């Protein structure tokens, strides 16, 4: 008797799910229509690659950089760690973009109790596509809306001054 009751409950549950899905499919209508003029991806006319370089840093353990770009004219295509970071063991590189606020947030940290990096080198390589010939290259921001800042930390987690350079290293039309 108990076995039959559980079969009945399971049958009822399956029937209920099927009827809900069927009803939803029968009565569903598109909410909006596709308009290729409005909904299509912007056509990329060409691209350029930029290098974010750190200059003469001492004991850099972690860093964060904020880049500003015009997302109406530029499309972020790729972000990769630079050669300096690829040579480090136990390193994390992160990036996040926000096309509404037009920022790209980059950062990285070493892992464990190790001495930070000292010297100069490329810490990130960024590829942008442009959708308009009248674009401007991205720039480094010291601070963005008092939320994001460009800064570095040493292996003692004290703030260290960062000298960063953002330059175009290649371009393709």
C-alpha positions as CSV (number, residue, x, y, z in Angstrom):
1,X,0.0,0.0,0.0
2,X,2.8,2.4,0.9
3,X,4.6,1.6,-2.3
4,X,1.5,2.4,-4.4
5,X,1.0,5.7,-2.6
6,X,4.6,6.8,-3.4
7,X,4.1,5.8,-7.1
8,X,0.8,7.8,-7.1
9,X,2.5,10.9,-5.6
10,X,5.4,10.6,-8.1
11,X,3.0,10.2,-11.0
12,X,1.1,13.3,-9.8
13,X,4.3,15.3,-9.5
14,X,5.4,14.4,-13.0
15,X,2.0,15.1,-14.4
16,X,2.0,18.5,-12.7
17,X,5.5,19.4,-14.1
18,X,4.5,18.3,-17.6
19,X,1.3,20.3,-17.5
20,X,3.1,23.4,-16.3
21,X,5.7,23.1,-19.0
22,X,3.2,22.4,-21.7
23,X,1.0,25.3,-20.6
24,X,4.0,27.6,-20.5
25,X,5.1,26.6,-24.0
26,X,1.6,26.9,-25.4
27,X,1.0,30.4,-24.1
28,X,4.5,31.8,-24.4
29,X,5.0,34.7,-26.8
30,X,8.2,36.6,-27.7
31,X,8.6,39.6,-25.4
32,X,10.8,41.4,-27.9
33,X,11.8,41.1,-31.5
34,X,15.3,40.9,-32.9
35,X,16.3,44.1,-34.8
36,X,19.7,43.6,-36.5
37,X,20.3,47.4,-36.6
38,X,20.0,47.7,-32.8
39,X,20.9,44.2,-31.5
40,X,24.0,43.3,-33.5
41,X,27.5,43.3,-32.2
42,X,29.5,46.4,-33.2
43,X,31.7,45.9,-36.3
44,X,35.3,45.9,-35.3
45,X,37.4,47.9,-37.8
46,X,40.8,47.0,-36.4
47,X,42.6,46.3,-33.2
48,X,45.7,47.3,-31.2
49,X,47.7,45.7,-28.4
50,X,48.9,47.5,-25.4
51,X,51.4,46.6,-22.7
52,X,51.1,47.7,-19.1
53,X,54.6,48.0,-17.8
54,X,55.8,48.5,-14.3
55,X,59.0,50.6,-13.9
56,X,61.6,50.3,-11.2
57,X,59.5,48.8,-8.5
58,X,61.0,47.4,-5.3
59,X,59.5,44.3,-3.5
60,X,56.1,44.2,-5.4
61,X,54.0,41.4,-3.9
62,X,50.5,42.5,-5.1
63,X,49.2,45.2,-7.4
64,X,46.0,46.7,-8.9
65,X,45.6,49.0,-11.9
66,X,42.6,50.8,-13.2
67,X,42.3,51.6,-16.9
68,X,39.7,53.9,-18.4
69,X,38.5,53.4,-22.0
70,X,35.5,54.5,-24.1
71,X,33.4,51.4,-24.5
72,X,31.3,53.0,-27.2
73,X,34.3,53.1,-29.5
74,X,36.5,50.3,-28.0
75,X,35.8,46.6,-27.4
76,X,38.0,44.7,-25.0
77,X,39.1,41.5,-26.9
78,X,41.8,39.9,-24.7
79,X,43.7,40.4,-21.5
80,X,46.7,38.3,-20.6
81,X,49.4,38.4,-17.9
82,X,52.7,39.9,-19.1
83,X,56.1,38.3,-19.4
84,X,57.0,39.4,-15.9
85,X,54.2,37.4,-14.4
86,X,54.5,34.4,-16.6
87,X,58.0,33.9,-15.2
88,X,56.9,34.0,-11.6
89,X,55.9,30.8,-9.8
90,X,52.7,30.8,-7.7
91,X,51.2,33.9,-9.0
92,X,47.5,34.9,-9.6
93,X,46.5,37.4,-12.3
94,X,42.9,38.7,-12.4
95,X,41.0,41.2,-14.6
96,X,37.5,42.5,-14.8
97,X,35.9,45.0,-17.1
98,X,32.9,47.2,-16.8
99,X,31.7,48.7,-20.1
100,X,29.1,50.8,-18.3
101,X,31.7,52.7,-16.3
102,X,34.3,52.3,-19.0
103,X,37.0,50.7,-16.8
104,X,39.2,47.7,-16.9
105,X,40.5,46.5,-13.5
106,X,43.7,44.5,-13.5
107,X,45.6,43.0,-10.6
108,X,47.8,40.3,-9.4
109,X,49.4,38.8,-6.3
110,X,52.1,36.4,-5.4
111,X,51.3,33.5,-3.2
112,X,52.9,32.4,0.1
113,X,55.7,34.0,2.1
114,X,58.0,35.1,-0.7
115,X,59.9,38.3,-1.5
116,X,58.2,40.6,-4.0
117,X,59.4,41.4,-7.5
118,X,62.0,44.2,-7.9
119,X,62.8,45.8,-11.3
120,X,60.8,46.6,-14.4
121,X,58.7,44.5,-16.8
122,X,55.4,44.0,-18.6
123,X,52.7,42.9,-16.1
124,X,49.7,42.8,-18.6
125,X,49.0,42.6,-22.3
126,X,45.6,44.0,-23.5
127,X,44.0,43.8,-26.9
128,X,41.3,46.3,-27.8
129,X,39.2,46.4,-31.0
130,X,38.0,49.7,-32.3
131,X,34.5,50.3,-33.8
132,X,35.1,53.9,-34.7
133,X,38.1,55.6,-36.3
134,X,37.9,58.5,-33.8
135,X,38.9,56.6,-30.7
136,X,41.4,57.4,-27.9
137,X,43.8,55.0,-26.3
138,X,42.9,53.9,-22.8
139,X,44.6,55.6,-19.9
140,X,45.7,54.6,-16.4
141,X,43.6,56.1,-13.5
142,X,45.0,56.7,-10.1
143,X,41.5,56.5,-8.6
144,X,38.0,55.8,-9.9
145,X,35.0,57.1,-7.9
146,X,36.9,56.5,-4.7
147,X,36.2,52.7,-5.2
148,X,39.1,51.5,-7.3
149,X,42.7,52.7,-7.1
150,X,45.9,51.9,-8.8
151,X,48.4,50.8,-6.1
152,X,50.9,48.2,-5.1
153,X,51.7,46.3,-1.9
154,X,55.1,44.9,-0.8
155,X,55.7,41.5,0.8
156,X,55.0,43.2,4.2
157,X,51.6,44.4,2.8
158,X,52.7,48.0,3.0
159,X,51.7,50.3,0.1
160,X,54.5,50.8,-2.5
161,X,54.6,53.5,-5.1
162,X,53.9,52.3,-8.7
163,X,55.2,53.8,-11.8
164,X,53.2,52.3,-14.7
165,X,53.4,52.9,-18.4
166,X,50.7,51.9,-20.9
167,X,51.9,51.8,-24.5
168,X,50.8,50.5,-27.8
169,X,53.0,47.6,-29.0
170,X,51.2,46.6,-32.1
171,X,48.2,47.6,-34.3
172,X,46.2,45.9,-37.1
173,X,43.6,47.2,-39.4
